[in-house]
């Protein structure tokens, strides 16, 4: 694709979300009714609202973020190194605040860009909406009000792969497979995250999964630009 964007200017990210409550019965009557109306089109006649609640994590109004994993490139000994860090836990307000500090401190320059797979349809708006819910002032990279399309500092690997074919959807797993990139889905997938969070209470397993997705997004962008994929020793997790 010959992308002219500098890799060191990009913050790669992925988020993991779950329903705000573990079970349907924990919701207030009002929230149940609102969820029923919100999901009527998607459910059609196949599911009741309560049976469909396991999917509530895909909507910012009924879900919450439990992990944001980010990755960024640095130059080390004449080679590229991808450094990873994650914000995670039960306190969504705190992890969103910590993520905002990162953006406002290290990725606030005009040439800095956020990159995710399907980020424009999911990750970026979901983070922004949950920040509004928590009364957290939006960082500049997520505040799109008044911006023209070419001024939006977001890059989406799904959008790049569409090549203008807007009805086309390709999952991260499929794209990594056809591009010869190690699959990030070697443990759990998105449909299992809520169960791992609420039943297993294994947040580290979710963090590992989220970081693998973040690595995959960075690898995809390298392949799009006909660059060599990262080796394991060039990927470093930072606590």
Secondary structure, DSSP 4 states (H G I P E B T S, - for coil): ----S-GGGEEEEEEEEEESSSSGGGS-HHHHHHHHHHTHHHHTTT--TTTTGGGGGGSTTTEEEEEEEEEEEEEETTEEEEEEEEEESS-HHHHHHHHHHHHHHHS-STT-EEEETTTTTTHHHHHHHHHHHTTPPPPTTT--TT--GGG--EEEHHHHHHTT-TT----HHHHHHHTTPPPS-SS--GGGHHHIIIII--HHHHHHHHHHHHHHHHHHHHHHTT-PPPPGGGEEE--
